[in-house]
């Protein structure tokens, strides 16, 4: 007699659940590594036991799996092409993209995706019918009650440890299990007597910490990787980020500049800000680099390089707000800001505003920037791969940029946030730009801390600058084709340290000149010069001035002759009122950049006096 589990309806259902559970292991089929596969497998086994024990029969929980079925194609697609699954950022894109915008972006691909979705829904529907028809898989014996009791005990132990802490080792402290966002956001620190890790404190009670031997081997990272149960953790993380973003936005909800154009006219006018990423001043041939990394931009007329611009902080989430708002350098480490950005000032002056980004929108490193992006009338975040994995090249921004330039609104502001030269450098450009050899191109997850990779790392970095040159030249080309009054300001958020000479440091966050000194330029059309000849004259006069990213907000508004209360024209290098100001950088305190020495081959910025204390 055939075993009940081997009946077609039961076998179909069980194989479906196994297929869902296999989704996190897709990277292994593609020859890539999965972090902690045994832990993921164990969490999935416990998850299925818990669901089955609680609901008793598949028909009573199968409908809860619909989101997991629907998300499978997206998860597999992201794994295949970008090396990661659905993240908080991807959920943000889905939540904030209107169906019409999605259809326009996908083009003919939408029909193939619809076919896949129909197939997935048919799969879910047939398994739903199978779950309803069978009673062979009902869990009715006494082992169900034992399992429920064991699960309840495990949850109680976990909750106790989360609330009251876990006893620590003398030299280290264990990380507490908790929501994925909390686990990422902060590493627990040992107390002086190393007795315990403080819990979340939800009850306000004070009880002794959980003994270390009683701590469950449960972490939220593997739980978030699992399928279908990990979708819950990702959803919670997304909710927390949305809430955090809303709270930041509420601080400036009622803020206005009272901005207006000084002498508005009916001519079409477009202002563009391009935010660069991790671009280093001295790797641009326009700034004297021996390699020809700017063959196209060097041929552009009306392009004025700004050779002495510094950024105050070498981190995107902290540096970009200083560029696009009146948040000063010494406020940059503080969370949030009570004012809106220059985008709102442009809107008040009658401009239609666009934010087009190849960065990510959600996550603890990105939300402070996306708060400002939300001020725009049209928002597009196009990065599906994040930073550390393969992602779209910056050229993906061409189509929405072209559409924005062609928009019928007479006055437009377009912010383009590129991925630029963010690590992994070799994944920021296509093969035809891999000019300098040997490079890291085609090497999956190179070890960036291995200094033996220094030549390849530097070659790939220079190739990423070459690609940026092509990207920026194409943007300028599209502006010239429009025959409008146009202007474009480019500035990088921060630079990079690249194992310079004997320096043992790479990337950013090391307080070096290479991270603070950034490339920047202004390009303008002939129509712009005809309208604003005085601004062009002042630009030529001040192009070699000591500038900081703090100057950009004021200059950007001056580009369109926008005026507002409490304006600070002395910080606009297009104004005849311009004055140089003290420049500080986040280097062992707030250091006066122009009263500092450069230490060693790393060229660490060291204040000659006493750095100002930072207040976070």
VOGU-3710 file (C-alpha; in Angstrom, 3 decimals, decimal comma):
1> xxxxxxxxxx> 0,000/0,000/0,000  1,353/3,424/-0,994  2,461/5,694/1,872  0,091/8,711/2,271  2,977/11,174/1,753  3,608/9,683/-1,711  0,125/10,453/-2,996  0,394/12,987/-5,846  -1,503/15,755/-4,047  0,641/15,441/-0,897
11> xxxxxxxxxx> 3,884/15,062/-2,832  3,087/18,159/-4,915  2,463/20,208/-1,771  5,574/19,010/0,060  7,820/19,537/-2,959  6,409/23,067/-3,280  7,337/23,859/0,319  10,796/22,402/-0,266  11,171/24,588/-3,373  10,249/27,691/-1,370
21> xxxxxxxxxx> 12,773/26,742/1,290  15,456/26,289/-1,378  15,236/29,928/-2,568  18,060/31,192/-0,248  20,360/28,537/-1,749  20,071/29,863/-5,306  23,482/31,633/-4,986  25,121/28,245/-4,415  23,641/27,007/-7,701  25,218/30,040/-9,371
31> xxxxxxxxxx> 28,630/29,219/-7,924  28,441/31,879/-5,223  28,793/31,536/-1,475  25,871/31,637/0,943  26,698/32,936/4,403  25,882/30,448/7,203  23,887/27,941/5,101  23,448/25,459/7,962  22,011/28,168/10,200  19,597/29,219/7,458
41> xxxxxxxxxx> 18,572/25,593/6,958  18,028/25,116/10,699  15,914/28,277/10,958  13,771/27,131/8,042  13,236/23,723/9,648  12,172/25,348/12,931  9,976/27,790/11,024  8,058/25,043/9,245  7,687/23,112/12,515  6,295/26,211/14,219
51> xxxxxxxxxx> 3,820/27,048/11,445  2,614/23,476/11,152  2,296/23,083/14,924  0,337/26,312/15,335  -2,037/25,882/12,369  -2,185/22,067/12,372  -3,006/21,696/8,652  -1,591/23,309/5,465  -4,990/24,593/4,362  -5,016/26,935/7,353
61> xxxxxxxxxx> -1,602/28,550/6,702  -1,085/28,206/2,946  -2,741/31,559/2,189  -0,088/33,246/4,349  2,524/32,068/1,851  1,096/34,077/-1,062  3,600/36,982/-0,636  6,469/34,482/-0,675  5,200/32,915/-3,909  4,779/36,321/-5,553
71> xxxxxxxxxx> 8,251/37,474/-4,438  10,135/34,376/-5,608  10,811/35,632/-9,196  12,150/38,939/-7,865  14,341/37,217/-5,278  15,824/34,830/-7,854  16,338/37,669/-10,362  18,185/39,807/-7,811  20,323/36,856/-6,741  21,185/36,032/-10,353
81> xxxxxxxxxx> 22,115/39,507/-11,548  23,015/41,435/-8,390  24,188/38,834/-5,893  21,639/39,690/-3,188  17,993/39,159/-2,360  15,136/41,547/-1,677  16,213/44,228/0,790  14,656/47,162/2,603  15,753/49,352/-0,308  13,949/47,171/-2,862
91> xxxxxxxxxx> 10,770/47,258/-0,786  11,110/51,045/-0,734  11,339/51,168/-4,533  8,241/48,997/-4,863  6,286/51,082/-2,346  7,197/54,417/-3,904  6,984/53,615/-7,608  3,636/54,285/-9,241  2,354/51,562/-11,650  2,537/54,003/-14,579
101> xxxxxxxxxx> 6,195/54,836/-13,817  7,037/51,138/-13,455  5,483/50,317/-16,841  7,356/53,179/-18,518  10,634/52,011/-16,967  10,187/48,317/-17,828  8,985/48,882/-21,383  8,413/45,610/-23,277  9,757/43,617/-20,311  6,471/44,197/-18,523
111> xxxxxxxxxx> 4,719/41,565/-20,662  7,257/38,901/-19,782  6,949/39,812/-16,114  3,170/39,586/-16,322  3,463/36,099/-17,789  5,774/35,045/-14,968  3,377/36,490/-12,393  0,434/34,632/-13,945  2,452/31,425/-13,726  3,345/32,059/-10,073
121> xxxxxxxxxx> -0,279/32,778/-9,154  -1,344/29,591/-10,950  1,286/27,691/-8,949  -0,030/29,148/-5,707  -3,636/28,438/-6,719  -3,036/24,783/-7,532  -1,121/24,207/-4,311  -3,909/25,982/-2,404  -6,384/23,492/-3,860  -4,049/20,643/-2,931
131> xxxxxxxxxx> -3,803/21,941/0,648  -7,587/22,133/0,912  -8,141/18,634/-0,485  -5,694/16,666/1,629  -6,065/15,734/5,274  -3,058/13,394/5,264  -0,749/16,193/6,330  -2,742/17,270/9,382  -0,655/17,213/12,573  -2,991/15,719/15,142
141> xxxxxxxxxx> -0,942/13,481/17,424  0,572/14,312/20,832  3,937/15,364/19,326  2,251/18,585/18,190  1,588/19,627/21,795  5,150/18,758/22,784  6,487/20,853/19,895  4,260/23,794/20,844  5,494/23,613/24,423  9,139/23,531/23,279
151> xxxxxxxxxx> 8,557/26,497/20,991  6,850/28,452/23,762  9,787/27,779/26,081  12,252/28,905/23,416  10,329/32,145/22,811  10,176/32,804/26,559  13,938/32,313/26,945  14,642/34,562/23,948  12,279/37,271/25,268  13,894/37,161/28,710
161> xxxxxxxxxx> 17,365/37,552/27,199  16,191/40,387/24,959  14,605/42,265/27,875  17,104/41,663/30,667  20,325/40,885/28,830  22,768/38,009/28,661  25,649/37,490/31,060  28,888/38,492/29,354  32,307/36,944/29,177  35,022/38,869/31,046
171> xxxxxxxxxx> 36,585/40,155/27,825  33,638/40,330/25,463  29,929/40,795/25,326  27,505/38,761/23,312  25,205/40,467/20,868  21,597/40,236/21,823  19,061/38,825/19,440  16,735/41,528/18,297  15,121/43,061/15,248  17,427/43,092/12,253
181> xxxxxxxxxx> 17,535/46,869/12,149  18,723/47,029/15,758  21,270/44,304/15,201  22,761/46,257/12,329  22,564/49,649/13,926  24,557/49,097/17,073  27,145/46,714/18,422  26,708/46,054/22,135  29,438/47,290/24,461  30,694/45,664/27,624
191> xxxxxxxxxx> 30,145/47,372/30,921  33,173/48,018/33,127  32,476/44,986/35,253  31,458/42,972/32,167  28,486/41,568/34,009  25,721/41,852/31,462  24,402/43,346/28,292  21,512/45,715/28,868  18,221/44,593/27,366  15,583/46,559/25,528
201> xxxxxxxxxx> 13,875/47,622/28,747  10,297/47,281/27,517  8,848/46,318/30,904  10,936/48,547/33,139  11,545/45,603/35,454  15,012/44,810/36,778  15,851/41,116/36,804  19,193/39,266/36,555  20,574/38,644/33,044  20,152/35,349/31,262
211> xxxxxxxxxx> 23,081/32,905/31,827  25,224/32,566/28,734  24,666/28,831/28,552  20,927/29,467/28,199  21,308/31,847/25,254  19,667/30,473/22,102  21,799/30,172/18,926  19,439/32,486/17,056  20,393/35,496/14,955  18,201/37,715/12,844
221> xxxxxxxxxx> 20,574/37,929/9,868  20,205/34,211/8,961  16,501/34,500/9,796  16,163/37,364/7,292  17,992/35,251/4,684  15,604/32,325/5,099  12,572/31,764/2,895  9,666/32,265/3,230  9,984/33,302/6,895  12,743/35,880/6,326
231> xxxxxxxxxx> 10,269/38,096/4,474  8,760/38,942/7,867  12,099/40,297/9,150  12,628/42,307/5,961  9,127/43,721/6,236  9,745/44,775/9,844  13,029/46,409/8,855  11,273/48,261/6,032  8,558/49,476/8,404  11,173/50,771/10,843
241> xxxxxxxxxx> 12,997/52,647/8,077  9,734/54,154/6,802  8,864/55,296/10,294  12,344/56,728/10,839  12,222/58,544/7,510  8,793/59,991/8,339  10,070/61,232/11,696  13,009/62,966/10,009  10,678/64,517/7,450  8,322/65,836/10,121
251> xxxxxxxxxx> 11,088/68,002/11,588  11,037/70,242/8,539  7,443/69,706/7,380  6,383/73,315/7,876  9,647/74,929/6,777  9,648/77,376/3,844  12,309/79,594/2,262  9,956/82,127/0,706  12,065/81,739/-2,438  11,476/83,368/-5,826
261> xxxxxxxxxx> 13,394/84,145/-9,002  14,706/87,694/-8,983  13,750/88,365/-12,621  11,671/85,489/-13,989  11,124/85,144/-17,728  9,308/82,746/-20,043  12,427/81,058/-21,469  13,013/77,376/-20,716  15,634/76,923/-18,016  17,160/73,754/-16,590
271> xxxxxxxxxx> 19,589/73,507/-13,679  21,341/70,195/-12,988  23,219/69,028/-9,901  25,240/65,836/-10,301  26,286/64,284/-7,017  29,418/62,227/-7,551  30,411/59,285/-5,389  33,866/58,459/-3,993  35,623/60,461/-6,711  39,100/61,663/-5,890
281> xxxxxxxxxx> 40,421/65,064/-7,012  43,905/64,034/-8,108  42,710/61,123/-10,281  41,134/63,507/-12,789  43,434/64,397/-15,689  41,649/67,767/-15,762  43,310/68,316/-12,379  46,768/67,248/-13,546  46,707/63,431/-13,299  49,143/61,805/-15,731
291> xxxxxxxxxx> 46,619/59,256/-16,971  44,019/60,614/-19,384  40,940/59,923/-17,297  38,985/62,896/-18,724  39,351/62,674/-22,513  35,786/63,886/-23,147  35,251/66,534/-20,493  38,571/68,118/-21,451  37,043/68,965/-24,834  33,995/70,738/-23,402
301> xxxxxxxxxx> 33,738/74,482/-23,798  32,160/76,433/-20,952  33,386/73,892/-18,378  35,085/75,494/-15,377  36,980/73,241/-12,968  36,999/74,129/-9,257  40,412/72,879/-8,063  40,142/73,638/-4,340  36,894/72,135/-2,984  36,837/70,140/0,240
311> xxxxxxxxxx> 34,071/68,082/1,817  33,714/68,182/5,576  32,927/64,501/6,160  34,001/61,435/4,180  30,655/59,627/4,315  27,775/59,981/1,852  24,940/60,098/4,366  26,675/62,956/6,207  28,266/64,864/3,331  25,348/65,063/0,877
321> xxxxxxxxxx> 23,038/66,981/3,280  25,757/69,641/3,588  25,840/69,974/-0,209  22,096/70,305/-0,779  20,920/72,138/2,349  22,047/74,880/4,710  23,232/72,245/7,152  26,750/73,367/8,014  29,844/71,214/8,287  29,796/71,292/12,083
331> xxxxxxxxxx> 26,148/70,164/12,090  26,796/67,272/9,723  27,211/64,590/12,404  23,825/65,419/13,936  20,887/63,263/12,915  18,353/64,996/10,683  17,916/68,712/10,010  15,107/71,157/10,740  15,248/72,791/7,285  14,446/71,508/3,832
341> xxxxxxxxxx> 16,921/71,395/0,969  17,482/73,607/-2,065  14,912/71,431/-3,879  12,095/73,074/-1,934  13,528/76,535/-2,643  13,466/75,733/-6,366  9,877/74,483/-6,093  8,846/77,706/-4,362  10,457/79,623/-7,233  8,290/77,777/-9,769
351> xxxxxxxxxx> 10,626/74,981/-10,882  9,550/71,388/-11,447  12,022/69,211/-9,565  13,453/65,752/-10,278  15,613/63,404/-8,192  17,154/60,613/-10,303  19,398/58,245/-8,391  21,571/55,191/-8,894  22,123/55,063/-5,147  19,845/53,260/-2,676
361> xxxxxxxxxx> 16,991/54,894/-0,812  16,506/52,886/2,377  18,864/51,712/5,066  20,677/53,334/7,973  23,330/54,760/5,613  20,906/56,160/3,061  17,738/57,421/4,720  19,120/60,886/5,667  19,690/61,562/1,957  16,372/60,123/0,786
371> xxxxxxxxxx> 14,552/62,451/3,216  15,717/65,356/1,058  15,067/63,430/-2,164  11,417/63,119/-1,168  11,026/66,876/-1,575  11,230/66,472/-5,370  8,166/66,326/-7,613  9,493/63,286/-9,501  11,632/60,687/-7,719  13,378/57,683/-9,284
381> xxxxxxxxxx> 15,710/55,318/-7,430  17,085/52,857/-9,982  19,759/50,940/-8,069  18,795/47,288/-7,646  22,135/45,903/-6,540  23,236/48,097/-3,646  26,889/49,014/-3,200  28,888/45,899/-2,465  27,418/43,800/-5,284  26,955/44,149/-9,011
391> xxxxxxxxxx> 24,583/46,966/-9,795  23,323/49,053/-12,663  25,904/51,247/-14,324  25,247/54,977/-14,058  24,114/55,028/-17,684  20,786/53,653/-16,475  20,081/57,265/-15,474  20,185/58,477/-19,091  16,585/57,601/-19,952  14,939/59,342/-16,971
401> xxxxxxxxxx> 17,365/62,256/-17,370  16,421/62,676/-21,026  12,752/62,513/-20,065  13,251/65,169/-17,372  15,081/67,515/-19,753  12,284/67,091/-22,316  9,551/67,713/-19,744  7,216/70,541/-20,809  7,677/72,483/-17,574  9,454/75,740/-18,485
411> xxxxxxxxxx> 11,646/75,712/-15,371  13,283/72,508/-14,155  15,757/71,347/-11,509  17,278/67,889/-11,974  19,379/66,182/-9,299  21,379/63,196/-10,554  22,898/61,013/-7,825  25,444/58,698/-9,424  27,111/55,569/-8,067  30,394/56,858/-9,477
421> xxxxxxxxxx> 33,461/55,150/-8,033  31,928/53,375/-5,062  33,634/50,097/-4,212  33,784/47,563/-5,881  35,427/49,859/-8,443  35,566/47,249/-11,217  31,797/46,805/-11,037  31,127/50,469/-11,802  31,918/50,329/-15,515  31,429/47,985/-18,503
431> xxxxxxxxxx> 34,261/45,995/-20,058  35,095/48,567/-22,732  36,185/51,024/-20,021  38,575/48,563/-18,353  41,554/50,472/-19,763  44,375/50,007/-17,263  45,730/46,533/-16,519  45,933/44,440/-14,449  42,528/45,197/-12,922  39,919/43,683/-10,658
441> xxxxxxxxxx> 37,455/43,372/-13,523  35,679/40,008/-13,440  36,963/39,094/-9,958  34,041/38,345/-7,669  34,384/39,890/-4,203  38,106/40,756/-4,240  39,725/41,147/-0,835  40,128/44,903/-0,611  42,220/44,661/2,582  44,872/42,632/0,743
451> xxxxxxxxxx> 47,524/45,178/-0,230  48,833/42,800/-2,878  45,785/43,912/-4,866  46,963/47,539/-4,790  47,904/47,794/-8,508  44,672/46,157/-9,659  42,610/48,220/-7,225  44,128/51,489/-8,451  43,788/50,549/-12,108  40,124/49,716/-11,666
461> xxxxxxxxxx> 39,578/52,939/-9,753  41,063/54,972/-12,607  38,849/53,121/-15,082  35,820/54,075/-12,995  36,872/57,739/-13,334  37,184/57,243/-17,096  33,615/55,931/-17,148  32,456/58,880/-15,041  34,009/61,177/-17,633  31,957/59,492/-20,363
471> xxxxxxxxxx> 28,812/59,580/-18,234  29,116/63,288/-17,433  29,975/64,194/-21,031  26,816/62,382/-22,174  24,719/64,361/-19,690  26,200/67,601/-20,992  25,518/66,413/-24,538  21,839/65,897/-23,741  21,651/69,385/-22,228  23,234/70,929/-25,316
481> xxxxxxxxxx> 20,775/69,095/-27,575  17,855/70,638/-25,685  18,859/74,148/-26,856  17,669/75,439/-23,469  19,307/77,753/-20,972  21,105/75,103/-18,961  23,762/74,822/-16,287  25,265/71,885/-14,425  27,244/71,656/-11,206  29,141/68,467/-10,430
491> xxxxxxxxxx> 30,669/67,721/-7,024  31,696/64,473/-5,373  30,504/63,608/-1,875  33,980/62,479/-0,751  37,155/60,926/-2,115  39,162/57,765/-1,430  42,449/56,688/0,087  44,112/54,117/-2,185  47,181/52,636/-0,462  49,098/55,740/-1,526
501> xxxxxxxxxx> 52,864/55,129/-1,598  53,579/53,347/1,717  50,143/54,106/3,185  48,421/50,999/4,522  44,907/52,469/4,327  42,249/52,278/1,621  38,738/53,620/0,975  37,335/56,335/3,248  36,880/57,203/6,894  40,612/57,641/7,500
511> xxxxxxxxxx> 40,898/61,451/7,828  43,133/61,876/4,795  43,434/64,693/2,284  42,486/62,272/-0,492  39,066/61,828/1,097  38,382/65,509/1,806  39,693/67,068/-1,440  37,030/66,410/-4,077  36,615/67,176/-7,791  34,003/69,724/-8,821
521> xxxxxxxxxx> 33,109/71,798/-11,871  30,431/74,020/-13,366  29,303/73,748/-16,985  26,935/76,236/-18,628  25,327/76,675/-22,035  25,783/79,669/-24,289  22,183/80,639/-23,496  23,052/80,681/-19,788  26,007/82,976/-20,417  23,831/85,305/-22,460
531> xxxxxxxxxx> 21,292/85,532/-19,635  23,755/85,698/-16,722  27,049/87,178/-17,976  27,883/88,582/-14,516  27,595/85,135/-12,937  29,917/83,660/-15,560  32,365/86,457/-14,855  32,306/85,826/-11,108  32,732/82,085/-11,723  35,910/82,769/-13,681
541> xxxxxxxxxx> 37,099/85,128/-10,959  36,488/82,729/-8,060  37,212/79,352/-9,665  40,501/78,969/-7,751  39,102/80,165/-4,437  39,173/78,010/-1,310  35,728/76,389/-1,448  33,826/73,794/0,577  30,710/71,743/-0,071  28,973/74,265/2,226
551> xxxxxxxxxx> 29,218/76,700/-0,697  27,175/74,486/-3,004  23,681/75,159/-1,607  24,117/78,917/-1,941  25,711/78,667/-5,379  23,023/76,306/-6,672  20,285/78,802/-5,847  22,352/81,609/-7,340  22,659/79,607/-10,583  18,950/80,244/-11,228
561> xxxxxxxxxx> 18,993/83,716/-9,660  16,736/82,507/-6,840  16,404/84,840/-3,875  15,059/84,162/-0,400  15,081/85,617/3,086  18,303/85,281/5,051  20,217/84,404/1,895  23,979/84,200/2,149  25,374/85,419/-1,150  28,838/85,722/0,354
571> xxxxxxxxxx> 28,916/81,903/0,194  27,996/81,769/-3,517  31,054/81,788/-5,772  28,861/83,183/-8,568  28,241/86,357/-6,606  30,221/89,569/-6,428  29,614/89,404/-2,660  31,539/86,112/-2,336  33,982/85,747/0,552  36,115/82,768/1,516
581> xxxxxxxxxx> 35,270/81,216/4,892  36,892/78,892/7,381  36,814/75,269/6,223  36,597/72,491/8,810  36,804/68,737/8,311  35,963/65,784/10,529  39,531/64,743/11,344  40,198/63,957/15,020  37,676/66,650/15,916  36,686/69,624/13,779
591> xxxxxxxxxx> 40,004/70,472/12,174  40,770/73,726/10,367  41,690/72,346/6,961  43,653/75,427/5,934  45,640/75,440/9,194  46,676/71,817/9,174  49,606/69,587/8,263  49,485/66,411/6,174  50,966/63,432/8,023  52,865/60,701/6,180
601> xxxxxxxxxx> 52,077/59,053/2,868  48,439/58,679/3,928  48,339/62,490/4,211  46,208/62,509/7,348  44,861/65,992/8,072  46,217/67,155/11,452  45,214/70,554/12,875  48,207/72,742/13,803  46,151/74,067/16,700  43,548/72,331/18,824
611> xxxxxx> 40,625/70,778/16,918  37,161/71,863/17,995  35,145/69,343/19,958  32,457/67,522/18,012  28,892/67,465/19,296  26,718/64,722/17,890
//
